[in-house]
Amino acid sequence: MNDAKPVVAVMRLRPTPGSNATWLAVWAQECERALHTPGCKSFRVLSDRQHAGEHYIVSEWDGAEGFDTFMRNGGIVWLERAIDGMKEPLLVTVLEEIPSRGGVRKAPEREFAGVS
């Protein structure tokens, strides 16, 4: 029986202006690797609309074990040391749902006039 709780991992990436493109290319490759890691349900790189050059990597996992495997096997800590251009170290937060909230809730389907 698998007692793993689903998790959402959020990583904040703050590259220096001259290294932004390099780091986004690195994370595009890491996205592909993550999506082939057992337990990964989704993986996205998002830009912060309020803070130019600040990005968030948001991924969903069947459990923390899959995310830990992804981080360990990819050498993410090594990448930070090998590639210059970070304003600060990658900030990693792993979140799990509060059980009393009843799971993921989705907005109801809506119909819009003139849209099929």
Backbone torsions as a table, in degrees:
resi	resn	phi	psi	omega
1	MET	NA	133.6	-179.2
2	ASN	-97.9	115.6	-179.3
3	ASP	-99.3	14.7	-178.1
4	ALA	-64.5	138.0	175.9
5	LYS	-96.5	136.4	176.5
6	PRO	-59.6	146.2	178.6
7	VAL	-132.5	157.0	171.7
8	VAL	-119.5	125.5	178.2
9	ALA	-103.8	132.9	178.4
10	VAL	-124.1	125.2	179.0
11	MET	-122.4	132.2	178.0
12	ARG	-100.1	128.1	-177.7
13	LEU	-116.7	122.3	180.0
14	ARG	-126.2	78.7	178.8
15	PRO	-75.9	156.7	173.5
16	THR	-70.0	155.4	-176.2
17	PRO	-52.3	-40.3	-179.2
18	GLY	-73.3	-14.1	-177.4
19	SER	-111.9	6.3	-177.0
20	ASN	-56.2	-49.8	-177.7
21	ALA	-62.7	-39.5	179.1
22	THR	-61.2	-48.4	-178.2
23	TRP	-67.7	-36.0	177.2
24	LEU	-66.0	-35.6	176.1
25	ALA	-66.3	-41.2	177.3
26	VAL	-59.2	-46.9	-177.1
27	TRP	-72.2	-24.2	172.9
28	ALA	-65.2	-40.5	176.5
29	GLN	-67.6	-40.5	179.8
30	GLU	-65.2	-31.8	176.7
31	CYS	-60.0	-47.7	178.9
32	GLU	-60.2	-42.2	179.9
33	ARG	-64.9	-42.9	-179.5
34	ALA	-61.4	-43.6	-177.2
35	LEU	-65.5	-15.0	175.5
36	HIS	-103.0	6.4	177.2
37	THR	-90.5	128.8	178.7
38	PRO	-53.5	133.1	177.6
39	GLY	98.1	-12.0	179.8
40	CYS	-80.8	124.3	179.2
41	LYS	-99.3	-32.7	177.2
42	SER	-160.6	159.0	-178.7
43	PHE	-155.4	122.2	-177.6
44	ARG	-136.1	146.7	171.9
45	VAL	-111.3	121.0	-175.1
46	LEU	-119.4	147.4	176.1
47	SER	-100.7	139.6	178.4
48	ASP	-78.2	121.7	-178.1
49	ARG	-71.0	-24.3	-177.4
50	GLN	-92.7	-20.9	-177.2
51	HIS	-128.5	94.7	-178.3
52	ALA	-55.2	135.8	177.9
53	GLY	83.3	1.3	176.8
54	GLU	-104.9	133.8	-175.1
55	HIS	-129.9	154.9	176.7
56	TYR	-126.2	133.8	174.5
57	ILE	-103.5	118.4	-176.6
58	VAL	-119.0	123.5	180.0
59	SER	-134.4	149.0	177.7
60	GLU	-113.9	138.0	-175.2
61	TRP	-134.2	150.2	175.9
62	ASP	-63.2	-27.0	179.1
63	GLY	-168.4	167.0	-178.4
64	ALA	-63.8	-27.6	-178.2
65	GLU	-59.8	-42.7	178.7
66	GLY	-63.0	-43.8	178.6
67	PHE	-64.2	-43.7	179.0
68	ASP	-59.6	-41.0	178.4
69	THR	-62.8	-45.1	178.0
70	PHE	-57.3	-48.5	-178.0
71	MET	-65.0	-43.7	-177.5
72	ARG	-68.1	-47.3	-175.8
73	ASN	-72.2	-23.3	-178.9
74	GLY	-87.5	-11.8	-179.4
75	GLY	63.1	41.4	-177.0
76	ILE	-57.4	-41.6	178.7
77	VAL	-62.9	-39.7	178.1
78	TRP	-63.9	-42.1	179.5
79	LEU	-56.7	-43.1	179.9
80	GLU	-60.7	-36.9	-179.4
81	ARG	-77.7	-31.2	-175.0
82	ALA	-82.6	-27.8	-177.5
83	ILE	-112.2	120.9	177.8
84	ASP	-71.5	164.5	169.6
85	GLY	108.4	28.7	175.2
86	MET	-109.8	133.2	176.8
87	LYS	-68.4	-32.0	179.4
88	GLU	-157.4	163.4	178.9
89	PRO	-60.6	153.5	176.5
90	LEU	-58.2	127.3	177.7
91	LEU	-95.2	121.4	-176.8
92	VAL	-116.3	127.7	176.1
93	THR	-128.8	130.3	177.7
94	VAL	-113.1	122.2	-174.7
95	LEU	-112.8	144.5	171.5
96	GLU	-128.5	153.8	-175.2
97	GLU	-69.0	146.2	174.6
98	ILE	-79.3	119.6	-172.8
99	PRO	-55.2	-34.5	-174.9
100	SER	-70.8	-7.5	-176.9
101	ARG	-85.0	-7.5	172.9
102	GLY	80.9	25.3	175.0
103	GLY	86.2	-175.0	-179.0
104	VAL	-71.3	131.8	177.7
105	ARG	-112.4	137.2	-178.7
106	LYS	-119.6	151.1	176.7
107	ALA	-67.5	146.9	178.6
108	PRO	-67.1	153.3	175.7
109	GLU	-64.0	138.6	-179.8
110	ARG	-123.1	144.8	174.0
111	GLU	-103.6	137.5	178.6
112	PHE	-115.2	136.9	-179.9
113	ALA	-58.8	131.1	176.4
114	GLY	81.5	0.9	179.8
115	VAL	-116.7	128.5	178.5
116	SER	-115.8	NA	NA
